[in-house]
Amino acid sequence: MELDLQKYNVRTDLAVDAKEIAEASYGGPIPGLNEEVEEHGGIKVTRIDVTNEAASQRIGRVPGHYITVEVPGLRNQDTDLQERVARTFVQEFSGFLQKIGISSEAKILVVGLGNWNVTPDSLGPLVVENILVTRHYFELAPEQVNDGYREVSAVAPGVLGLTGIESSDVVKGIVDRIKPDAVIAIDALASKSLERVNTTIQIADIGIHPGSGVGNKRRGLTKDILGVPCIAIGVPTVCYASTIVGSVIDMMKQHFSGSGAEQTKQILGMLPELGEQERLMLVKEVLQPLGHDVVVTPKEIDEFVEDIANVIASGLNAALHQAVNGDNVASYTH
């Protein structure tokens, strides 16, 4: 009987991770996948456009536009760096809105997905707490709204296990009632790379699937379902144990690759010769006694998630409201 090793494969929600895996397998750049990379002051910005179905199938991502902001130094809780990241996010997100045709007057609904009782999954609700919401002013006292603000509303719908209602159904009902021009959904993700956990922000125009970071395949928040464009903002806060085991095997192979063949053989045994299928079987053998895979997050996750949520909220407030800028953005968050 053929073993199902799919759940022990490398799992990630990041387009940059998927691109690296696909290019390693393909042996070079993938046709139909365009990439731009900029790096300055410890902030790396990668823009990926998946332009055709062949490239989509190869990297396992829906055709669309993806922006990834990687900042390894975010773990150091450097306030100045966080402010620079927020400014970079504003610049990238503002350009992203223009690229996909969202005007400066468009009505926006911000959706914070996740469970506020589970720290690695609390990113969405934490961002919503700090969003500058203005819809009620436009509804109740429009004459008192100054120039430079747009109509923004926000909601944290909870998760299926808390409410008994799919997040997608909650958001669809709100969209049908208040009729925003676009939805921005924020959610926690999973990454194949521990270095990218809590240090990376991904922006995409392909919507989002609640629970996908922990293996749930359920009704998502997409343009097809909601009827309006849905922009996804995600931060990887967890990594699978199976992914870590596989990565450690690869890192050990690379680390000892400079040693002599005989020495490497003595230290690693058959590991350097393992193919993809054999590696997955080894990972399965290691994790099977647990009965399930394990999701791992850093022990400082409470501090990390609050910092990154504040960066995203500050960036969104400045990107969505022209009246909010670098001088006053801190006034709208806590």
N, C-alpha and C positions, 0 to 999 in steps of 0.2 A: 504494500500500500504506500502511495506517495505521501510524504510528509508535507503538511501545510506550514511553511516557514515564513509566510507573509508577515505575521505579527512580530517576528523577530528581526525583520529587515530594518534598515535605517529609516526612521520616521522623522519628518520635519515639515513645518508649515512655511518655511522661508524659501523664497524664490532663489536667493543666492546659494543656499545649501543645495537645492535641487539642481541648479545649474552646474555646480561643482561636481556633484555625483554623476550627472549625465555626461559632462564633458570628459570625465575620467573614463567612463565606459565607452564613449564614442571615439575617444582618441584625439580630440581637438575641438575647435569652435563648432557650434551647431548651427546649420543654416536655418534662417528664420528667427534667430534669437539675436537681437541687437543689444549691445551693452556699452554704457558710458561710466567711467569711474573717475571720481575726483577725491583728492585727499588733502586736507589742510588743517593744521593745528590739532592733530589727533582725532579729527572727524573724517570718516570715510563715507562718501556718498556713492552708491551704485544704482544706476538707472537701467532697468532691463525692460525691453519690449518684446513680448512673445507675439510674433506677427502672423504665424500660420499654424494650421492644425498639426503638421508634422513635428514642428518644434514643441508644440503643446504636449503631444503624446510622448515625446522623448524626455521632457523634464517633468511631466506629470502636473502641469499647471495650466489653468485656463488662459487662452489668449487674452492679452491685456497689457497694462502698464504697471510696473512695479518699481518702487523706490525704496532703497534700504539705507538707513543711516546707522553706521557702526561706530561706537565710541567706547573702546575698552576702558578708558579712564573713568567712566561713569561710576565704576565700582568704588572709586576712591572718595566719593562724596565731595567732589570739588565744586563749590558753588559757582565760581567763575566759569568753569567748564560747562556746567548745567545751563547757565545763561547763554553761552555760545551755542550749545546744542539747540536750545529753544529758538534762537534766532535762525539757525540753519534750518530747523524744522519749518519755521514760518516761511522762509524763502522757498523751500522745496514744495511745501504744501500749497502755497499760493500759486506757484507755477503749475502745479499738478491740477488744481481746480480750473485754471485757464485752459490747460491742455485738453481736458475732457469736456469743456464747454459749460462749466458752472459759473454763472455771472456773479458779480459783486452784490447784486440785490436778491439773489436766490434765497428762498426760505430753507433753513437747515434744521433737521432733526438729528441730534446726537444721541446715540444709543450705547450705553455702557453695559456690555455683556459680561456675565460672570457671576460668581457666588461671593458676596461680600463677607461670608463667614469663613472662607478658605483663602488664606493670604496670597498664594500664587495665582489665584483666580479672581482676585479682587481689583485688578487693574481698571476694568471698565467702570464699575461703580465709583472708584476713587477719582477717576477723570471727570465723571459727571458731577461730582460734588463741587468741582472747581470751575465748571463751565459757566461763562457769563450768559445767562438765559434772558431773553428780551421779548419773547412772544407775547407775554401778558401785558407788557407796556404797549405794544403795537395794537393789541386787542382792546385794552381798556382806556388808554390815554395816548393815542397816536400823536396828538399835537405836541406832547411834551417830550417826544423822542428826538434827541439831537441828531444831526447829520453824522455819518460815520459808523452807524450801527445797523445791523440787519436783523431780521427776525430769526431768532434761534431758540429752539426748545430742546429739552434733554430728558432722558428717562433711563433708569436702570431696571429692566424688566425681571430681574432675578433669573433663576434657572429652573428647568423642568422639575427637578427634585424638590424644590421649595414651593413652587406655585402650582404644579400639576398642569401647567400650560406651556406649550412650546414658545420660546422667545420669539420665534418667527411669527406666530399667530398674534402675540401681543403687539408686536411692532406693526404688523399688517393692519390691525384694527386702528392703531393710532394714525398711521399714514393715511388710511381711508378717511379718517375723521378730520384731521387738521391739514392734510394735503400739502406737505412740504415739497420743495423742488428737488431735494436730495437728502439722502441719509448718510451719516457718518457713523460707522459701527466700530467700537473699540473692544478688543478681546485679547486675552492671554494666549500665547502660542507655545509650540514645542520646537526645539531646534536639535539638529544633530551635533552641534558644536557647543561644548560647555563655555567656550570663550564668548559666544554670542548671547548667552543667557543673561538677561537683565542689562545688556549693553547695546541692544539693537532695536531699532524701530522700523517697521515695514509699512509702507503705504501702497495700496493697490486699488484698482477700480473694478475688481471682479466680485465684490461682495464678500460675504463671510459665512462660515458654517459653524454655529455654536456647538461646542463640545468636540470639534475636530482635533484639538490639541491633545485630547486624551482618548482618541479612537472612536468617538461617537460619529456616526454618519446619519445626520438628521436634516430636516428641512432647514434651509439656510436663509440668509438675508441677501437677496440678489435683485437685480433690476427686473428679471423675469417674474419673480414672486411679488415684489413690492410695487412694481409699476413705475418706480423712479430710480435714478442712478444711486448705487450704494457703494460708498468708499470704505474700504477696510483699513483700519490702523491696528497693528498688532505688535506685541513685544513678547519674545520668547522668555518664559519664566520657568520652564521645566525642560528636562531632558530624560529620555527613556533609559533605563538600565541596560536594555539590550543594545541600544545605540552606543552607550558608553563602553560596553564590553567590546563591541566591534571596533570602535575608535581606538581603544587601548591596544588591540591587536595590531591595527595598522600603524599606530605610533611606535610600537615596539619594533616592528619590522623596519620602519624608517630609521629609528634610532640606532639599530645595530647594523644597518646596511653598510656603514663604513668599516665595520670590522671584517676580519677575514671570514671566508665562507665556513671554515671549520669551526671557528670560535662562535659564529652566529648559530651554527647547527647545535653546538653544545648547550648554548644558553636557551634558545627558543625551540629546539627540537623540530617538529614538523610545521610550526606556525608559518614560517615564511613561504611554504609551499602550498598552503591552503588556498583553494579557490573560493569564490563567493558562496557557493552552495555549502561547501564544507565548513566555512566560517560560520554561516547561519546555523548549521547543525550543532556546532560547538557552543554557540551562544544559547541555543535551545537547551542543550544538555546542562549548561551551567545554571540556567534560570528555572528549569522545569521543577526542581524540588520546591520552589516557592509557590508553584501552582499558578502563577501569573507574572506578568511583567511589572516592573516597579517604576514609578515616576519620581524623578529626583529633582530637588530644588536646593539652592544654597541656603545655609543656615541663617544668613543675613537678609533673607528675602523680604522681611517686613520693612526694613530700611530701604532696600533697593526699589521695591514696588512703589513706595510712597514718592521717592525721588523721581522715578521715571514717569509716574502719573502726573506729577506737578509740571514736569517738562512738557509733556504732551498737552495738558490743559492750558498752560501758558501759551504754547505755540498755537493752539487752536483759537484761543481768544484773540490773539493778535492777527491771525490769518483770516478770521471770519469778520472781525470788526475793524474797520480802518481807523476808528478813534482810539483803538488800543495799540500802543507801541512799546518800544523798549523802555521808555521812561516810566510808564504807568502799569505795565503788565502785571507786576507783583501785587498791585492793589486788588486784583480780582481773584487771587488764589490764596490758600492758607496752608 
